[in-house]
Amino acid sequence: MEEKKKRMKELVELLNRAGRAYYQEADEIMSNYEYDALYDELVRLEKETGTTLAASPTVRVGYEVLSELPKERHERPMLSLDKTKDVQALKEWVGSHRTLLSWKMDGLTIVLTYQNGELFKAVTRGNGEVGEVITNNARVFRNIPLRIPFQGELVLRGEAVIGYQEFERINEEIPEADARYKNPRNLCSGSVRQLNNEVTAARNVHFFAFSLVRAEGVDFGNSHEQEFLWLKDQGFEIVEYQVVTEENLEEAVRWFSGHIERNEYPSDGLVALYDDIAYGRSLGQTAKFPRDSMAFKWQDEIRETILREIEWSPSRTGLINPVAVFDPVELEGTTVSRASVHNISIMRGLELGIGDTIEVYKANMIIPQIAENKTRSGVKDIPEVCPVCGGATEIRNVNEVESLYCTNPDCQAKKIKAFTLFVSRDALNIEGLSEATLEKFIARGFLHEFSDVFRLSRFRDRIVEMEGFGEKSYENLMSSVEKSRKTTLARVVYSLGIPNIGLSGAKLICRRFDDEADKLLEADEEELADIDGVGPVIASSFTGYFADAEKKESFLRLLSELVLEKEETAEVQDLKGRVFVITGSLNHFSNRAELKELIEKRGGKVTGSVTGKTDYLINNDTTSSSSKNKKAGELGIPVISEEEFLKL
C-alpha cells in the first residue's frame, strides 16, 4: 500500500508538471500517449487505495492563470469531460438517447458574451473557474461576428484554433528550429493570450462554437441541436457534428476517424452530448465532470514491429535528427515505416537499438511515434561524422536534452541555415525565400555567397519554370529582394551569422563606429573589447571572421549591392546603463527580439544569463521556480513582468 501511495505522489507531480507546461507555457514535455497512460495508472491506483491526493489532476479541473491579462471568474464553472477510448463503452453510454457527436477540437476554449447584438466580452477557460479577459484579441479572430441579430444577452462557448496550414506558414517564418512552435495548439494558446492584438490578428485564429450557455428569452425546444442551428443563424461557425444513437454510433466514429487527416483544424478526439437538455441536466455532475457529455479519445492503434535502422537526418541548424526506420506496418489505414525520435535523450529513454522489437502508433491518428521498446538493447553507434559532409559530430546538452550536431561550418545543410538567417526578419528581411526555396536555389547553383541573392535575375528563365514558381511568384520575389537592398549595417553584420554576435551585439559595434563599414573592418580586437556590452569573446569572433580574406571580400561584394541607412535610436534614453535578461513567453511583444530591440533603442542592454550585473529579469511568470528566477532571487535581482517593464 505504501508503494502505491508513493507512486501516486510521483504521478501527481509528473502529471501536474506536464499540465503546467502544456496549458501555461505552451510547451510539451511528454506525448498525449504518455500522459493518458500515466493518468489512467493514477486513476487505477486511486481506486485501489481509496485515496485521492489534494493536488491530483483527477479532481482538479485546470491550472492557475499566470499571465498579466485581466482575470474574471466564470458565472458557471467550466468542467472537464469524462473520457473513454472504447467505442463499445461510448455506445453503451449513448444508448437510445439522441446524441450529438462532434470533433473535440484541440485549441483554447473561449467564453463569449454578447449584449444588445454586439460582442461584449471574451474570456479564456483558464483554470475552469477563473479565466483571462481577451476581448480585444477575440475581435480580431478571423470569423467571430462582432454584431449579431439577437439583441438579448447571449453567452456561448467555443474553441479558438489555428489550422495546420497557418501553423506551417508561421513556423516557416521562424529561422531557428528550436524557436518554432511544436504544434498548432501551442501556437494558438500564445496567439490568443497576447497583450498586443496586432499579433493575434496576424495569426488567423478561428472560432468554432460548441455550447450555448444562455440566450435570454429564446426557446430551443429542449434540444442542443436547435441551439447549434440557432447559433449558426446568428453568424457563428459551429463545430462539425452528426446526430447518433447506439445504432449508428460506430458508423459515425468511423466517418470521423476517416476524415481526421483531411481536417484542416487539429482534433484530439470526439465529444458526445445528449441532445435532450432537460434529461442531461437531470443527471447532474461530479466534482470534475458533467454527466450529459462524454469525450471519446482515439484508441491508439498500436503495432509491433522490428527496428531496422536509425537514420540520421541533418537539419539546417546543424542539428542531426534521429529517425527510426522499421519493418512496414499498417496504422490507421496507411503503411508506416518511419518515425522521428527527435533527440538522443529520447533514444536513451527508450534504450533503442537496432533489431529491437518496438511498438508504434500515430499520435492523434496522424504523426507516427514509438510507444514502447519491448527488448531495450540500448543505444549504440551514434555517428561520429555528419552523413551530409563527413565532418565531425558532437553531442551537446541543451536544456537537459542531448542532441547530435555537425561541427563543420561549411556543411551543405548549414549553408541552407546560413542563408535562412541571412533572409530572416531581423537580418535582410527578404520575403518569399523560405528554407525549401533556398534549398532548391542552392542545389541548382544559383546561390554561393550572400550577394548572389541580389543577382538572382540572372536565372530568371530557370526560376519561373521551377515547380511552385511562375511569372507572378518570380516578380514578387524580385520585388522583395529589391526592397531589402535598403537596410542598416547592423542588420548586415548580424545576417553574416558570425558566432556569438546577435543583432544587439552587431548594433553595439556598428554604433561605436558610426555605422561606417571601413572603420568597422579596421577595428582591432582590443578596440572592440572595450565597447560596453561587447567584451573579448565577441571581439575575438568578429576579428576572427574578417581575418579570413575570402569572407572579407564576400562582405564587400555584399555591401556593393546595398544602400545603408543610419541605425535609428530613441530620443529618450531612459534605460541607459540598465541590463536586462528576458525569459519565458511574451504577451505584449510578438517575440523576444522585438522587446530586445526596444530596450536597446532606449539605451539598455539585453544579455542571455542572470549575473551580478543584471538589473532586471523580465519573466511574466514572476513566481516560477525556473533556474533564472532562482538565480535572480539569490542575487536580489527584481523579477518583473512585461507590464511592470513598460511602467519603467
C-alpha positions in Angstrom: 0.0 0.0 0.0 2.8 2.4 0.8 4.5 1.7 -2.5 1.2 2.5 -4.3 0.8 5.8 -2.4 4.4 6.7 -3.2 3.8 6.0 -6.9 0.6 8.2 -6.7 2.6 11.1 -5.4 5.1 10.7 -8.2 2.3 10.5 -10.8 0.5 13.6 -9.4 3.8 15.6 -9.5 4.6 14.5 -13.0 1.2 15.0 -14.5 0.8 18.4 -12.9 4.2 19.4 -14.3 3.1 18.2 -17.7 -0.2 20.1 -17.4 1.6 23.3 -16.4 3.9 23.1 -19.4 1.0 22.4 -21.8 -1.6 24.9 -20.6 0.5 27.7 -19.2 3.8 27.6 -21.0 2.6 26.3 -24.4 5.3 23.6 -24.1 5.2 19.8 -24.3 7.3 17.5 -22.1 5.5 14.3 -22.9 3.3 12.9 -25.6 -0.5 12.6 -25.3 0.0 8.8 -25.3 2.4 9.0 -22.3 0.1 11.5 -20.4 -3.0 9.3 -20.9 -1.2 6.2 -19.8 0.1 7.8 -16.6 -3.3 9.4 -15.9 -5.0 6.0 -16.3 -2.5 4.5 -13.9 -3.2 7.2 -11.3 -7.0 6.6 -11.6 -6.5 2.9 -11.1 -4.3 3.4 -8.0 -6.8 5.9 -6.5 -9.5 3.2 -6.9 -7.3 0.5 -5.4 -6.2 2.6 -2.4 -9.4 4.6 -1.9 -7.2 7.7 -1.6 -7.1 10.8 -3.8 -4.4 13.4 -3.2 -5.5 17.1 -3.0 -3.3 18.1 -5.9 -4.4 15.2 -8.1 -5.3 16.1 -11.7 -8.2 13.6 -11.5 -10.1 16.1 -9.2 -8.6 19.4 -10.3 -10.2 20.9 -13.4 -7.3 23.1 -14.6 -4.2 25.1 -13.8 -3.7 28.6 -12.4 -3.6 31.5 -14.8 -0.2 33.3 -14.7 -0.3 36.0 -17.4 -0.8 39.7 -17.0 -4.2 39.7 -18.7 -7.2 40.8 -16.5 -8.8 37.9 -14.7 -12.5 37.1 -14.4 -14.5 34.4 -12.6 -16.9 32.4 -14.8 -20.5 32.5 -13.7 -20.6 28.7 -14.1 -17.5 26.5 -13.6 -16.2 25.0 -16.8 -15.7 21.4 -16.1 -13.6 18.8 -17.9 -15.2 15.9 -19.7 -15.0 12.3 -18.6 -13.4 10.2 -21.3 -13.2 6.8 -22.9 -11.2 5.2 -25.7 -13.6 2.3 -26.0 -16.2 2.6 -28.8 -18.3 -0.1 -27.1 -18.3 1.9 -23.8 -19.3 5.1 -25.6 -22.1 3.1 -27.4 -23.4 1.9 -24.0 -23.3 5.5 -22.7 -25.2 6.8 -25.7 -27.9 4.0 -25.6 -31.1 5.0 -27.2 -30.6 8.7 -26.5 -30.4 11.1 -29.4 -26.8 12.4 -29.1 -24.7 14.9 -30.9 -21.2 13.6 -31.9 -18.7 16.3 -32.8 -15.0 17.0 -33.2 -13.1 17.5 -29.9 -11.0 20.4 -31.2 -7.5 21.0 -29.9 -7.1 24.7 -29.2 -8.1 27.1 -26.4 -11.7 27.2 -25.0 -13.2 30.7 -25.0 -16.5 32.1 -23.5 -18.1 34.9 -25.5 -20.8 37.3 -24.2 -23.0 39.4 -26.5 -25.2 42.3 -25.3 -27.5 44.3 -27.4 -26.3 42.4 -30.5 -22.6 43.3 -30.0 -19.6 41.3 -28.7 -19.3 42.5 -25.1 -16.7 40.2 -23.6 -14.4 37.2 -24.3 -12.8 35.1 -21.5 -10.5 32.1 -21.7 -11.2 28.9 -19.9 -8.3 29.5 -17.5 -8.5 27.1 -14.6 -12.2 26.4 -15.2 -13.3 28.9 -12.5 -11.2 32.0 -13.4 -10.2 32.9 -16.9 -8.4 35.7 -18.7 -10.2 38.5 -20.4 -9.1 38.6 -24.1 -11.9 40.7 -25.6 -9.6 42.8 -27.8 -8.0 39.7 -29.2 -11.3 38.0 -29.9 -12.4 41.0 -32.0 -9.6 40.2 -34.5 -10.3 36.4 -34.8 -11.0 35.6 -38.4 -14.6 34.5 -38.1 -16.1 35.9 -34.9 -19.2 38.0 -35.6 -18.8 41.4 -33.9 -22.6 42.1 -34.3 -25.4 39.5 -34.4 -29.2 39.9 -35.0 -30.1 38.7 -31.5 -30.4 41.7 -29.1 -30.7 39.9 -25.7 -27.8 38.7 -23.6 -26.1 35.7 -25.2 -23.3 33.6 -23.6 -21.7 30.7 -25.5 -18.6 28.6 -25.5 -16.3 27.5 -28.3 -12.8 26.6 -29.3 -10.2 29.0 -30.7 -8.0 27.1 -33.1 -5.2 27.6 -35.7 -5.2 25.4 -38.8 -2.3 23.2 -39.9 -1.5 25.4 -43.0 -1.3 28.5 -40.9 0.8 26.7 -38.3 3.3 25.6 -41.0 3.3 29.2 -42.6 4.2 30.8 -39.2 6.8 28.2 -38.3 8.4 28.6 -41.8 9.0 32.3 -40.9 11.0 31.4 -37.8 14.6 30.7 -38.9 15.7 28.9 -35.7 14.3 25.4 -35.4 14.4 25.5 -31.6 12.2 28.6 -31.5 9.4 27.0 -33.6 6.1 26.0 -32.2 5.6 22.3 -31.5 2.0 22.1 -32.6 -1.0 24.3 -33.6 -2.4 24.2 -30.1 0.7 25.8 -28.6 0.7 28.4 -31.3 -3.0 29.1 -30.7 -2.5 29.5 -26.9 0.3 32.0 -27.4 -1.7 33.9 -30.1 -5.0 34.2 -28.2 -3.3 35.3 -25.0 -1.3 38.2 -26.5 -1.5 41.6 -24.9 -0.9 43.1 -28.4 -3.8 42.1 -30.6 -2.0 43.0 -33.8 0.0 39.8 -33.2 -3.3 37.9 -32.8 -4.7 39.3 -36.0 -1.7 38.1 -38.0 -2.1 34.5 -36.7 -5.5 33.9 -38.4 -7.3 32.4 -35.3 -10.7 30.8 -36.0 -13.5 30.2 -33.5 -16.0 27.3 -33.6 -18.9 27.3 -31.2 -19.7 24.1 -29.4 -22.0 25.1 -26.5 -24.7 27.6 -25.7 -24.7 28.7 -22.1 -27.6 31.2 -22.1 -29.7 33.1 -24.7 -32.1 35.4 -23.0 -35.8 34.6 -23.8 -35.2 32.0 -26.6 -36.9 28.6 -26.6 -34.9 25.9 -28.2 -37.4 23.1 -27.8 -35.3 21.3 -25.3 -32.7 20.5 -28.0 -29.0 21.1 -28.1 -29.1 20.7 -31.8 -31.6 23.5 -32.1 -29.1 25.6 -30.1 -26.4 24.8 -32.7 -28.6 25.7 -35.6 -29.7 28.9 -34.0 -26.1 29.9 -33.3 -25.4 29.2 -37.0 -28.2 31.5 -38.0 -26.6 34.2 -35.8 -23.4 34.1 -37.9 -21.3 31.7 -35.8 -19.3 28.8 -37.3 -20.3 25.7 -35.3 -18.3 22.6 -34.7 -19.0 19.9 -37.2 -21.3 17.2 -35.8 -23.5 14.2 -36.5 -26.7 13.0 -34.8 -26.3 9.5 -33.4 -27.8 6.8 -31.3 -26.3 3.4 -30.4 -27.5 2.1 -33.7 -25.3 4.3 -35.9 -22.6 5.4 -33.4 -19.9 3.1 -34.7 -20.5 4.2 -38.3 -20.2 7.8 -37.3 -17.0 7.2 -35.3 -15.6 5.5 -38.4 -16.6 8.5 -40.5 -14.8 11.0 -38.2 -11.7 8.8 -38.0 -11.6 8.6 -41.8 -11.8 12.4 -42.1 -9.3 13.4 -39.5 -6.3 13.5 -41.8 -8.3 15.9 -44.2 -9.5 18.1 -41.3 -7.7 21.5 -41.5 -8.0 22.0 -37.8 -6.4 19.9 -35.1 -8.6 17.4 -33.1 -7.7 15.0 -30.4 -11.0 13.0 -30.4 -14.7 13.4 -30.3 -17.4 14.8 -27.9 -20.8 13.1 -27.4 -23.6 15.3 -25.9 -27.1 14.2 -25.1 -29.5 16.3 -27.3 -32.2 16.3 -24.6 -31.3 19.4 -22.5 -33.6 18.6 -19.6 -32.5 15.0 -19.4 -28.9 16.0 -19.4 -29.4 18.5 -16.6 -31.3 15.9 -14.5 -28.1 13.8 -14.4 -26.2 16.4 -12.6 -22.4 16.4 -12.4 -19.5 15.1 -10.4 -16.9 17.4 -8.9 -15.0 17.3 -12.2 -17.3 16.1 -14.9 -20.8 16.9 -16.2 -22.8 13.7 -16.8 -24.6 14.9 -20.0 -21.5 14.6 -22.2 -18.5 12.3 -22.8 -15.2 12.7 -24.6 -14.0 9.9 -26.9 -10.3 9.8 -27.4 -8.9 7.9 -30.3 -7.9 4.4 -29.3 -4.3 4.3 -30.4 -3.8 1.6 -32.9 -0.5 0.0 -31.8 1.5 -2.3 -34.0 4.6 -4.3 -33.1 7.5 -4.2 -35.5 11.3 -4.6 -35.7 13.6 -1.5 -35.7 16.0 -2.0 -38.6 17.9 1.3 -38.7 18.4 4.7 -37.1 18.7 7.2 -40.0 20.4 10.4 -39.1 18.9 13.4 -40.8 20.9 16.7 -40.7 18.8 19.9 -40.4 19.5 23.4 -41.5 20.6 24.3 -37.9 23.4 21.7 -37.8 21.1 19.5 -35.6 21.2 15.9 -36.7 17.8 14.3 -36.0 17.4 10.5 -35.4 14.7 8.8 -37.4 13.6 5.3 -36.6 13.2 3.0 -39.7 11.3 -0.2 -39.1 9.5 -3.0 -40.9 6.4 -1.5 -42.5 3.1 -1.8 -40.6 -0.4 -0.7 -41.3 -1.6 2.1 -39.0 -4.9 3.9 -39.3 -5.3 2.8 -43.0 -1.8 3.7 -44.2 1.6 1.9 -44.4 4.2 3.4 -41.9 7.9 2.5 -41.8 9.5 5.6 -40.2 9.1 7.8 -37.1 11.0 10.7 -35.8 12.7 10.1 -32.4 13.6 13.8 -32.1 16.9 13.6 -30.0 19.4 11.3 -28.3 17.7 11.8 -24.8 14.5 10.2 -26.1 16.6 7.4 -27.8 18.3 6.7 -24.5 15.0 6.8 -22.6 13.6 4.1 -24.9 17.0 2.3 -25.0 16.7 2.0 -28.7 19.0 -0.5 -30.5 18.9 -2.0 -34.0 16.9 -5.2 -34.1 14.7 -4.2 -31.1 11.0 -5.1 -31.0 9.2 -1.8 -30.8 5.5 -0.7 -30.6 4.5 2.2 -32.9 1.3 4.3 -33.2 0.0 7.5 -34.7 -0.4 10.4 -32.3 -3.9 11.9 -32.8 -4.1 9.4 -35.7 -1.6 11.5 -37.8 2.0 11.5 -36.6 3.9 8.2 -36.3 5.7 7.7 -32.9 7.3 5.0 -30.9 5.1 4.0 -27.9 7.4 1.4 -26.3 10.6 -0.6 -26.8 10.0 -4.2 -25.6 13.6 -5.5 -25.9 15.6 -2.4 -25.0 19.1 -3.5 -26.2 20.5 0.1 -25.7 21.7 3.0 -27.8 24.8 2.2 -29.9 26.7 3.6 -32.9 25.8 7.3 -32.7 27.6 8.6 -35.8 30.9 10.4 -35.3 30.7 12.1 -38.7 27.9 14.0 -40.4 26.1 12.0 -43.1 26.0 15.0 -45.4 29.5 16.4 -45.3 31.5 13.9 -43.4 32.5 16.5 -40.8 32.9 15.6 -37.1 29.8 15.5 -34.9 29.4 16.2 -31.2 26.7 15.6 -28.6 25.5 18.8 -26.9 23.4 19.1 -23.8 20.9 22.0 -24.3 18.2 22.5 -21.6 18.9 19.0 -20.3 18.3 17.4 -23.7 21.1 15.7 -25.5 21.2 16.1 -29.3 23.7 15.5 -32.1 25.3 18.3 -34.1 27.5 18.6 -37.1 30.6 20.8 -36.2 31.6 21.5 -39.8 30.8 25.2 -40.5 30.9 24.5 -44.3 28.4 21.7 -44.2 25.9 21.9 -47.0 23.0 21.6 -44.6 24.4 24.6 -42.6 24.7 26.6 -45.8 21.0 26.5 -46.1 20.8 27.6 -42.4 23.2 30.5 -43.1 21.0 31.7 -46.0 17.9 31.2 -43.9 19.4 33.5 -41.2 20.5 36.0 -43.9 16.9 36.5 -45.3 15.2 36.4 -41.9 13.2 39.2 -40.4 15.9 40.6 -38.1 18.5 40.4 -40.9 17.8 41.4 -44.6 14.1 40.6 -44.2 13.5 39.1 -47.7 10.0 37.6 -48.0 9.5 34.7 -50.4 12.8 32.9 -49.7 11.7 30.0 -47.5 14.1 27.3 -46.4 12.6 25.0 -49.1 13.1 27.6 -51.8 16.7 28.3 -50.6 17.4 24.6 -50.7 16.3 24.4 -54.3 18.3 27.5 -55.3 21.4 26.2 -53.6 21.0 22.8 -55.2 20.7 24.4 -58.6 23.8 26.5 -58.1 22.0 29.9 -58.0 23.4 30.8 -54.6 27.1 30.5 -53.5 27.5 33.6 -51.4 25.1 36.2 -49.9 25.5 38.8 -52.6 24.1 36.2 -55.1 20.7 36.8 -53.6 20.7 40.2 -55.3 21.7 38.7 -58.7 19.0 36.1 -58.9 17.6 37.8 -62.0 20.4 36.0 -63.9 18.4 32.9 -63.5 15.0 34.3 -64.3 14.1 31.8 -67.0 15.1 28.8 -64.9 13.3 30.1 -61.8 9.9 30.7 -63.5 10.0 27.1 -64.8 10.6 25.7 -61.3 7.7 23.8 -59.6 5.8 26.2 -57.4 7.1 29.2 -59.3 5.9 31.2 -62.3 5.9 34.8 -63.5 4.0 36.2 -60.6 6.0 34.4 -57.9 9.2 35.5 -59.5 8.1 39.1 -59.7 7.0 39.1 -56.1 10.4 37.6 -55.1 12.3 40.2 -57.1 10.2 43.0 -55.5 11.1 41.7 -52.0 14.8 41.4 -52.9 14.9 45.0 -54.2 13.1 46.3 -51.2 15.6 44.6 -48.9 18.6 46.5 -50.5 17.9 49.4 -48.2 19.0 48.3 -44.7 21.3 49.1 -41.9 24.9 48.0 -41.3 24.0 46.3 -38.0 21.4 44.1 -39.8 24.1 43.2 -42.4 26.6 42.2 -39.8 24.0 40.1 -37.9 23.0 38.5 -41.2 26.5 37.1 -41.7 26.0 34.6 -38.9 29.2 35.4 -37.1 29.5 33.1 -34.0 28.4 34.9 -30.7 27.2 38.0 -32.5 23.5 38.6 -32.3 21.6 41.6 -33.5 22.2 43.5 -30.3 25.9 42.9 -30.4 26.0 44.0 -34.0 24.2 47.2 -33.1 26.7 48.0 -30.3 29.7 47.5 -32.6 28.2 49.5 -35.6 27.1 52.3 -33.3 30.6 52.6 -31.9 32.0 53.1 -35.4 29.2 55.5 -36.6 27.7 52.8 -38.9 30.7 53.1 -41.3 31.9 49.8 -42.8 35.5 50.9 -43.4 36.0 51.8 -39.7 34.4 48.5 -38.8 36.9 46.5 -40.8 39.9 48.4 -39.4 39.0 47.9 -35.8 41.2 45.6 -33.8 40.3 43.1 -31.1 41.3 45.4 -28.2 39.3 48.3 -29.5 36.2 46.1 -29.9 36.5 44.5 -26.5 36.5 48.0 -24.9 32.9 48.6 -26.2 30.5 48.3 -23.3 28.5 45.1 -23.8 30.9 43.5 -26.3 33.9 42.1 -24.4 36.7 39.8 -25.5 34.6 36.8 -26.7 32.5 38.8 -29.2 35.6 40.9 -30.2 37.6 37.7 -31.0 34.7 36.3 -33.0 34.4 39.5 -35.0 38.0 40.0 -35.9 38.5 36.3 -36.5 35.7 36.3 -39.1 37.1 39.2 -41.0 40.7 37.9 -40.8 39.5 35.4 -43.4 40.3 37.3 -46.7 37.6 35.4 -48.6 34.9 36.3 -46.1 36.0 39.9 -46.1 35.8 40.1 -49.9 32.4 38.4 -49.8 31.2 41.0 -47.3 32.5 43.9 -49.5 30.7 42.4 -52.5 27.5 42.2 -50.5 27.8 45.8 -49.4 28.2 46.9 -53.1 24.6 45.6 -53.6 23.1 47.5 -50.6 22.1 51.0 -49.7 22.9 51.5 -46.0 20.9 53.8 -43.7 21.9 55.0 -40.2 20.5 53.0 -37.3 17.7 54.8 -35.5 17.9 55.4 -31.8 15.1 56.6 -29.5 15.3 60.2 -28.4 14.5 59.1 -24.8 17.4 57.0 -23.4 15.6 56.2 -20.1 17.1 52.7 -19.9 20.7 53.7 -20.4 23.1 51.7 -18.3 20.4 49.1 -17.3 21.0 45.4 -18.1 18.0 43.1 -18.7 17.5 39.3 -19.2 14.4 38.1 -20.9 12.9 34.6 -20.4 9.6 32.8 -20.8 6.7 33.5 -23.2 5.6 37.1 -24.0 2.2 38.6 -24.4 2.6 42.2 -25.3 5.6 41.7 -27.7 5.4 39.3 -30.6 8.8 37.8 -29.7 11.9 38.4 -27.6 13.7 40.1 -30.5 11.1 42.9 -30.6 11.4 43.5 -26.8 15.1 43.4 -27.0 15.1 46.0 -29.8 13.0 48.4 -27.8 15.4 48.1 -24.8 18.4 48.7 -26.9 16.9 51.7 -28.7 16.3 53.3 -25.3 19.8 52.7 -24.2 19.5 49.5 -22.3 21.3 46.2 -22.8 20.0 42.6 -23.0 22.1 39.6 -22.0 21.4 35.9 -22.0 22.1 34.9 -18.4 21.5 36.4 -15.0 24.6 37.7 -13.3 25.6 40.2 -10.6 25.5 42.9 -13.4 21.8 42.2 -14.2 19.4 44.9 -13.2 16.1 43.2 -14.1 14.9 39.7 -15.1 11.8 40.0 -17.3 9.5 37.0 -16.9 5.7 37.1 -17.0 5.8 34.1 -14.6 7.3 36.1 -11.8 6.8 33.3 -9.2 8.1 30.3 -11.3 10.9 28.1 -10.0 12.9 28.3 -13.2 16.7 28.4 -12.9 16.8 32.1 -13.9 14.2 33.1 -11.4 16.1 31.2 -8.7 19.4 32.9 -9.7 17.7 36.3 -9.6 16.4 35.6 -6.2 19.8 34.5 -4.9 21.3 37.8 -6.2 18.5 40.0 -5.1 17.6 41.0 -8.7 14.0 42.0 -9.3 11.9 39.7 -11.5 9.3 41.8 -13.4 6.5 41.2 -15.9 6.1 42.9 -19.2 3.6 45.2 -17.7 6.0 46.2 -15.0 8.7 46.7 -17.6 6.5 49.0 -19.6 6.0 51.2 -16.5 9.7 51.7 -16.3 
